[in-house]
């Protein structure tokens, strides 16, 4: 029999399984070995968790203890049947502990630095294996989203609001804010009042909204998002934030004009690159207009951007080739590009193309199945806040 400590009083006994209060508890243990008792919410299984940070800090395992769950009370040896009085005290203590743990969980999920851990693929996978992922997402959504479906956030002192109708919408916004904080910081530090920001692959508008706040009324943000649902939500979020200096376009940028297939199933995010293992004829897609970036810019008479962000899920090379004239100009000094090797392109291909446009300072940072590239024509000179 194994015993694992809770973050609060008491322990979990591997073979102790009886109804407990409905609550969410944080287990600070390197692993949890599920009970062999079929009545437990946790059945036989073992999951290993990596250590995070220094000092041997362990992964937080967020576990739901429902009516069929494990008692959080400490046990040693054979427990005797509790009296009515002790059972009542037990329930009261358990409820208090549950409330305390809920408060801890809320603080955990509201902390931008800790929130990044909540979107760790390994943790998400482990919670899914425990059957807890959906419950946690629902609870978190109800905790941080207002009754009108609005999620409000603040990053680097910049206020933003997003319409999120379900936990999936919320995770789309939060995961960007939490896992791409360093990229957002570089972009915002490189922009100043009156600058122009180009957001290619704007999704629901996290970069668009934060940059529109940063450049102010004298500046401009131009955003491209071809996927219909994301584009509609992008427009809603711009209206919600009262931003009139951002202009969204529902077209895809590329090298050649035409109609492209934006695949919406079988890929992590909508992509103009066919998902691996799918025949193009059978994969689900949306037809979208593809335009040459340089030509589109000239026809619309748009001002040249100071900073450009590209996140197009494997279509990076056609987008960059179509923007050669604009990116080679003297105004554009920073390019942030997300590279997706799964689409058959290499970091070296992108690096060589970007270097031919005058970007001399190029760095890359791998992140899971993608690579972030930062390309500058000059050293970073941050704008004063």
C-alpha positions, 0 to 999 in steps of 0.5 A: 500500500502506498501513501501520497501527501496532499498539499494540505493536511492528510495523505492519500492511501493507495487502497483507501477508497470511499466517498469524499467531498466534491473538491479539487485537490493539488497533489504534490507528488512525483507520481500517483499509483491508482488503486485496484479498487474498481469503485475508485475514480482512479483505477490502476495505472501509473503516470510519471511526471517530470520535475519543473524548475529548481529545487526539485519542485514537482509537477502539480497534479490537479485531481478531482475527487468526486463521490466515488473518489479517494478520501483525503483524510490521513489513514494508518493501518485499519481505520475504524468506523467513524461516529456520527459526530466525527463523520460530521467533523470530517465532512466540515474539515473536508469542505474547508480544505476543499475551499482552500484548495479551490482558492489555491487553484484559482491563484495558480491559474491566474498567475501568468507565469504559472499559467504557462505550466497549465498548458504544458503538453505533458501535463495536459496529456496526463490530466486527459489520462486521468479523465480530469482535463475536461473538468478542469477546463470547465471549472477554470472557464467558469472562474475567469470568464464573466457572465457575458462571455468576456475574458479580460487580461492585462499583459505588460500593463496593456489591458485587453478583452476577448470574447470566449464562448467556451473553454476551447476559445479561452484556451486559444487566448490564454495559451498564446498569452502564457506560452508566447509571453517572451515573443509578445514582449519583444514585439511590444518593445519594438513598437512605439506610438505611430508605428505600423504592425503587420499581423499575418495569421492573426487568429482571434487577435491577441497580437493584433489587440495588444499591438493596437494598444501599443501603437496608439491612435496615430499608429496602424495594425494590419491583420490577415486571418483567412479562417472564417470563424477566427476572422469573425471572432477577430472582428468581434474582439476589435469592436469589443476593445473599441479599436479603430486603428486595426484593419482586418482582412479575410485573405491569405498572403502568398506568392501567387494569386488564386484560390487556396485550400485552407485545411481545417482538420488534421492539423493543429491550426488551419493551414494552407499545407495539406495535413500529413497522411490525408489525401487533398481531395478528402481532407476538410478545407475552406476555399480562401483567396490567396493574394501576393503581399506586395501587390496587395499592399500597393493596391490598398496604399497601406503604410509600410510596417515597422514590425511583422509577425508571421504564423501561417502553419507551414506556409511561411516560404510563399508568404515571405516570397510574396512580401519580398519588396515590403520586407526589404524596405528600410522601414521594416526592422523586425520580423518574427516568424514561426517556422513549422518543419512538419510542413516540409520546410527547413529553418535554413531555407527560411533563414537564407530567404530572410537574410537576402532581404537585409536582416542581419541579426537572426536568431532561432528558438525551438519550441516543441514541433516548431521554431521561432525566428527573430530577424532584425536589420539593426540591434534592438532599441526598445521604445520608452514606455 
